[in-house]
Amino acid sequence: MRSPGAALAAVPALLLGLAASAAAAGAPPEAPAHAPLRSEAAHGGGTTRSLPSSAALVRMGAVIGRIEIHNRNVFDLSNPKDDRPLFRLADRLHRTTRKGLIRHQLLFHTGERYSPHLLAESARILRADPYFYDASIRPIRYHDGKVDVLVSTRDVWTLNPGFDFSRSGGKSSVGFQLEELNALGTGTDIKLAHMRTVDRTESTIDVSNQHVFDTWTAVDAAYGNLSDGRLRQLIVNRPFYALETRRAGGVSLLDTTFDNSLYDLGHIIDKFHERNRQFQIYGGWSQGLVHGWTRRYSVGLTYDEHRFGPAPATAWSGPVLLPRNRKFVYPWVQFDLVQDEYVKLRNHNQIDRTEDFHLGAYLNAQAGWAPRSFGSSRNALMLRVSSGDGYSLGRRDLLLVAGAASGRIERGTLENGLVSASLTNFDEQSSHWLLYSALTARAGRRLALDNQILLGGDNGLRGYPLRYQDGTASALFTIEERWFSDWYPLRLFRVGAAVFFDMGRTWGRPPLAAPSLGLLKDAGFGLRFGNARTAFGNVIHVDLAFPFNGGSSIKRVQFLVTTHRNF
């Protein structure tokens, strides 16, 4: 499990760069990351022709020849700006990702037909690994009917002996952790952490590897002692890792106990103890990519139990309402549909990094039957569906649409039903300016007491306390002008800034909640620090937000320090 805040996770790398930053100011410009390693020349005694286009290579029936892997370290010591004593020390201490791990994630091999699609998807897979800052794959020479391919990656610093801090909605989370995200270059993530969050204090150990023994099998084991309970988790999974993947399967187990708090107006209005036990096993198959679409079919079995009781008397006087115990054991079937349509962009959600946007349509639908005869607390039809699509409205304008629905039908009545939808727009005004806007909405029907629809400083309404408004439905609109600078302080962070406006509200009257305060609005501004050298927290947000309305107890200024995957 990930800690809720990592805004200072880059402190070791920050300290590392302090001594070298001043000397780097006058160094010559940095060479492009995509510059060729060497000019084309005779290969293996054969004659090298000029490199044909990808379409021509396909028409000629070219096959993959030599696969060259160039994995760069955290700092580029061939660049005078990076060739500093402390940066050289950092590169010596950092174990670069093993070439075998990189090679294993490639969807193509020597002797196979050249496929631009497989090169592009392999690069997307590598860019999704947190231990790489960037990855690219391209043909570099053609000879004797073979095309040689260059795989280029760049590592990031993956050791984090750090101090974690985040603040939103007027509340702070702090902690200490020791994490190595790429132990010995194997992709193994080992994490020891002690955190004090808004909800609890927790000490956890988490070990995971997405490619155990150089396979596509992922293993994640977590153990935690919580101030109000415990955590036990084990996941073994071989996913549909590519559009051409034909088989998938896995098993997961989860056993947690904790105190669950209900919030309204930023304060706890009820608290109860919860134990959640889950077990799931599944298998899936697919015919791979056919005419630009991938269809996947899965079957599985799920055990999901929630039991509730009073929280300890020393921590709480006792619950006002107690959720109803529930247990559902059910087989299920699932269908997935994915369209192969992706685009590479920069300066949208990240600062000066390659970003992969899925602009194709997708659909995920699952249905299961939980009968009493299987041990379920009551007969129920379990339903879940999600879908989305992306649209290019112009050369620089993207629109992403997504929706989801879930719930169960008991005796003809929808229980714990939840519907959500979102519209996200990226209007690229220039290489340094982008207008971002998003509209999200959620609505529930007969929601379980422990399933709240909340709106506040921790989920989009930045000028207000966390978990401020509770309702049976909500809507939130955000518009944000983003600026992506060329400033590269300490050669560790990419810097950006944002000016934003948020407005949202809740509807309905869930149990114990006060009436909705109506439409709430805030505005603010802040800095963004893109983490260019470490794998911990891609973008650090430092914001000031000013609420326009709300209760008299709200502070007139909210100071937020948070870490997000996005800008």
Secondary structure, DSSP 8 states (H G I E B T S, - for coil): ---S--TTTTHHHHHHHHHHHGGGTTS-----TT--SS----BTTB--B----HHHHHHTT-EEEEEEEEEE-SS-TTSTTT--HHHHHHHHHS----HHHHHHT-S--TTSB--HHHHHHHHHHHHTSTTEEEEEEEEEEEETTEEEEEEEEEE-B-EEEEEEEEEETTEEEEEEEEEEEEETTTTEEEEEEEEE-SS-EEEEEEEEESSGGGSS-EEEEEEEEETTEEEEEEEEEE---STT--EEEEEEEEEEEEEEEEEETTEEEEEEEEEEEEEEEEEEEEEEEETTEEEEEEEEEEEEEEEEEE--TTT-S--SS----EEEEEEEEEEEEEE--EEEESSSSSSSS-EEEE-S-EEEEEEEEE-GGGT-SS-EEEEEEEEEEEEEEETTEEEEEEEEEEEEEETTEEEEEEEEEEEEEEEE-SSSEEEEEEEEEEEEES--TT--EEESTTTT-TTS-TT-EEESEEEEEEEEEEEE----GGGTEEEEEEEEEEEEEEES--TT-------EEEEEEEEEEEESSBSS-SEEEEEEEEE-SS-TTS-S-EEEEEEES--
